[in-house]
Amino acid sequence: MSFMQIKDLCVHYPIRGGFFNTIVDHVYAVDGISMEFEKGKTYGLVGESGCGKSTTGKAIIGLEKVTSGQIIYEGQDVTKMRRSGKSGFNRDVQMIFQDSHSSMNPRKRIRDVIAEPIRNFLRLSEQEERKRVNELLAIVGMQEDAQYKYPHEFSGGQKQRLGIARAMACRPKLIIADEPVSALDLSVQAQVLNFMKDIQEEFGVTYLFISHDLGVVKHMCDEINIMYRGRFVEKGHREDIYDDPRHIYTHRLLSAIPDIEPETRVERKQERLKVSQYYKENQHKFFDKDGKVYPLQSISDTHAVALASIEGGM
């Protein structure tokens, strides 16, 4: 049973020009996407830079203005209430930002950084607040004395863990993780991802995991949405996407996953060339005459793909 639904979400930015600075066109950053969130699951939002992933996350949480569509939280339309604080939505939906350093006030100690959502949404005494901050630091593997330091005194991986602690401060139902490990080296990536998994198992939190790294997404996500030009080109369970991809863009993403085995280097290169050639010859099957992605069509109970016809898949 889903606790939150996104229905036909659109975020369009006007393009102005001419002598009177009138609107002459729009940038369709997010162009009619729909999602549902169930407790304890991880949902992947995957695509290349500029496809609308981060804009989607920011629109859900209220940092971007929604042009049209609905955000339904526990049966209530909160699309226009996200910034007002009139519902529990602002407390129950939190975000881990891609740039952990710039998302923290450099003049505040870590205790105040983590305690900010607690002070906004919970009425705790100073002693209770201190106890909650210490608990959060312990959850992400940090020492208690970390609360007295400033953000610049921590490494990138430590700051990302502190960002997770801040997002967990009010025990939210949904955490939007915007490229949480893209700026970290591989060993630190694994550490942060494992912390996120442990937190999910302990508290039953739901993640919207935004990334362009399909290897990380395969490790983290139960259901995956592939995004291109502001729309979903394919969505389904992890097995649907990795074992039976139908859209050419999904094939191109999968073929680009790095493979360190030298024995398969030639085969991987041939596969990429095959996918690229197929795309050139069959582009009309995957995009309309204006270059837009077709609406999604269901091909099973869990799998949907954006094609002119179901027979048009690769």
N, C-alpha and C positions, 0 to 999 in steps of 0.2 A: 504494500500500500504506500503510495507516494505521499510525502508531506508537502511537496512544492512542485509546481508546474510552471514552465515557461511556454507561452503560447504566442507564436508568430511575432517574435521580438524583432523590432527594426530600430536601427540607429543610423540615421541619414544626416550627413553634414552638408549644408548648403554651400554652393559655389557662387560667389557674387562677381559681377562684372558690369561693364557699360558705364555710361555717364552718371546714371542715377544709382549705381551700386545695387542693382536688382539681382534677384536670384535667377541664375541662368541654367543651373544644373545642380545635381547632388552627387556626393560621394556615398555609395551604398556600403558603408562599413560593415553593418550587420543587416541582413535583408530577409527577414522572415524565418527564424529558426524556432524550433520547439524542443523542449526537454522535460523530463520528469526525474525527480530525485527521491530515492528510497533510503531509509536509514541504514547506515553501516556500509554502504557501497561506495566505490570510487569510480567516477565518470571521467573519461578522458576527452579533452578537446584538443585536437591535433591539426596542424597545418603549418604552412610556411609563414615567414614574417610578413605582416601586413594583410593577412587574410581575415582579421576581425576577431581573433581569439581573445586578446586582452580587452578589447572593447566590449565583448560579450560579458566577461567577468565584471568589469567596472559598471556596465549597465545594470546587471543583476543587483549589485550591492548598492547602487545609487550614486556612483561617481561619474556616470555619463547619463545625459538626458535621453530618455527613450522616446523615439519618434512615434511608434505605435506598437501595439501588442500588449500582452498582460503578463504580470508576475503574480501567481496565485500562491499564497502561503497559508497552509492549514485552512483552506477553504475561503480565504479572504483575499480580495484583490488589493495588493499593496503597491501597485505600480506608482501611484502618486503619493504614497505614505512613507516611502523608504527613508526620506531625510527628516521626517517630522517627529519620529520617535513615538508615534501614537500606537504602535503595535510592537510585539516582541521580535519583529523581523530584524531590526538593527542589532539586537543582542544576539540573536540566534544564527546570523549569517556574518561571518568574518572573513578576512582576506589575508593571505601571505603574499607580499609583494615581491616582484622580480628583483628589484634593487633593494636589498635589505638595509643597506647603509643610508640611502637617502630617505627611506621610510621612517627613520628614527630621528627625533629631535636631538642634534648633537649637544645641546646645552642641558639636557636632562639626564639624570642618572638612570641606569637600567631599571631600578625599582620603580621610578615614576613612569618610564616607558611602558612597562608591563602592566602597571596598576591603572593606567589611563582608562581602558574599557571597564575595569572594575568600578572605578569612581563614577563613570558615566551611567552604568546600568544597575549596579548592585549597591545596597546600603550596608556596608560593612564597617565595623569599628576599625581603628588603626591597628589594633592587635590582630584582628581577623584578616585584614588586608595584608599585613606582613606575613602571616601564616600562609595565605593563598599564594603570594609571590614566591615564597620559599618552596611550596609544593610544585609550582609551575617550573621553577628552575631545576628542581630534582627530576621532573618528568623528562626534560630535554637534556639531562646529564650535565648540568652546570652546578658549580659550587655556590653556596649561599652568599659568599663575599662578592660574587659577580654583580649583585644588585647595587653595590656602592660605586661601581665603575661607570665610565661613559662609553658610548658606542664605539668611538675610535680606538679603544683599547682592546678590541676583539678582532679576531680573524673573520674572513668571509663566512666560513662554515659556522662559527660560533654565533655570528650575527643572524644567520638564517635560522638557527635553532632558537635564538631569542625571539625572532619574528613568529615562530611557531608557538612559543610560550605565550606571547601576547595574544595571538589569535585564539588560543585555548582558554584565555583568562575567564571568560563567562560561560564556559562549557557550551559552545555553540552546536547547533545541529548540522550546519553546513559550513565548510571552510573552502573558499576559493583560493587555490594555490596557483599563482601566476608565475610559471617558469621558476619554481622554487630552487632548482639546482643547476640551472643553465650556466651560471657564472662560477661554479665550483669545480675543483678537480675531481677525478673519478673516485678516489678513496673517500673524500668528504661527501660526495654525492651519495654514495652507498650508506654512509652514516646517517645523513639527514633523512633519506628515504626510509631507512629502518626505524628511525624515531617516529616518522609519520605513521608507519604500519602499526607500531606498538601502541601509539595513541589511539588509533582507530579501533584496535582490538579491545582496549581497556574501556574506552568511553563511547564506542558506537557512533563516532562522528562520520559524516558523509563528506567526501572530497569531490570538488570539481577540479581536476588536475589539468592545467593548461600547459601544453608543451609542443615542441616540434621534434622531439626526440622519441621516435617510435620504440626504441629499445627500452627506455625508461618507462614509457607508457605500458608496454607489455608486462613489465614487472609489477606495476602499480594498479592497473585499472581493470574493472570488471566489465564495463561497457565503454565503447569508444565512439566518438563522433569525429569524422574527418571533415574539415572545413576548408573551403576555397572560395575566394571572391565574395565573402560575406554570407555564404550559404553552406549547408551540409551537403556533401556529395555522397556520403555513405555513413551509416550508423549501424551498430549491432554489438553483440557480445564480442569479447576478445577473440574467441575462436572463429567467429564469422569474419572478422576483419583480417586476421593473420592467415587463416587456412583457406578462406574462400573469398578473396577480394574481387569485386565486380567492376568498380569504377577505375578508369585509367589513371586518375590522379592518385588513388590509393596504391595502385601498382607501382607508380613512379616513386612514391614515398617509401614503400617497402623495399624496392630495388636499391634505394640509396642508403639503406642501413649498412654501416661499415662491417666488413668481415675480415678478421685478422688472419684467417687461415690461408697461407700462400697456395695451398693445393687447389683451392676453389677460385682463385683470382680470375683466371681466364673465363670460367663459366659465369661468374658474377658480371664480368664486363660484357659478355655476350648477351646476358639477360637484360642488362640496362639498355644496350643498343636495340634489342628486340622491342622492349617496351617503348623506347623513344620513337622507333620507326612506326610502330602500331599507332601511336598517338598522332603522328603527322598524317597518317592515312585515314584515320577514323575519328578525327576530332568532332565532326558533325554529329556523331552519335552521343556525345557527352555534353555538348553545349549548344544552345540555340543560335540563331542567326546573329543575335546581338552579343554573343559571347557569354551569356548568363547560364548559370547552372540550372538544369531542369528540376522540377519538383521531385521529392523523394517518392519512390514506389516500393511497397512492401514485397519482398520475395520470399519471406518466411515470417514466422511469428516474432522473431528477434532481429531480423536483418532487413534493412531498407537501403536502396541505392537510387541516385538521381540519374535516370536515363530517359531518352525519348521513348524507348520501349524496352521491356524486360529482355528481349532477344538481343538488344544492342550491346550487352556486356562483353567484356573481354574474355 
